[in-house]
Amino acid sequence: MTLTANPAAARPAARKTGYGMMTSSMPSSNGPKVAAQMPKRTYEVAALREDTSLFIGQSSAPAIPLFENAFSAFTHGSLIQTTLGPIAVEDLQPGDMVQTATGEAAELTWVGTSTFSPADAGKRTPLIRIMPDALGQSRPERSLTVGPGARILHTPPALRGIADGKQLLTPASKLVDGVNVIEITPPTPTRLFHICLSRHAVINVDGIEMETFHPGAQAPREVSHSLRDRFISLFPRISHLSDFGPLAHPRAPDLDAH
């Protein structure tokens, strides 16, 4: 994987991104090895290094959940509550101060973005649209579309007996009911984003409490060491997975690897 830095850039440019192909060998039913193809995607990063200098880079990596979830939570125009008021996710820059659900502000240290094609038959990536007031009054305040990597602080009714009424970080896809929360597949490519703060947190996005990125405990264990190293290289401040720190809230059972 190659990461290229562009110190002169202010943020990742909104480039048109397609699918590359990664080949590997695997045995066929007839005996000889044949080439198997693994789709790849270009991921773009704007982040603060440990010395607070700005890193801008992009990388091509396999389009597997570990990578995909880190870049696919928020759509263009999603309003993130900061100390300066709501700011569209595409206008955030590393170093901005974001309000968290605890009432404290935390520094934005990482912004990841990539282009997804929801209607692509080869790698279908549906989005989730949440209607106004679907999760309570002004939750969200307006129609909000999120990506497959989005998790919402929520108490799923089916889990109340397990979680004792506690709020859990639940994938938005698990809230689809076909009426107030629906799945959509736009016909054109969609730019998606995710962010990291100086610590894992829940933030306000258009009136909904949603989490910042954290890979979780299980997902990194399900890939090879080389892919894990590739993933970590996308985060200039992370040298080990433990550097992501603890989760701000528990996640819904059996969903940590997605």
Protein Blocks (a to p, Z undefined) as FASTA:
>chain_A
ZZdddfkbmbdcdddddddddddddddfkopacdddddddddddddddfkopacdddddd
dddfklmmmmmmbcghiacddfkbpcdfklpcehiacddfkopacddfbdcdddddfklm
klccddddddehkloghiafbdcdddfkbccddddfklmmmnnopacdddfklmpgolmp
ccdddfbdcdddddddfbdcdddeehiacddddebjmlmmmpcfklmmmmmmmmmkbcbf
klnopafbdcdehilmZZ
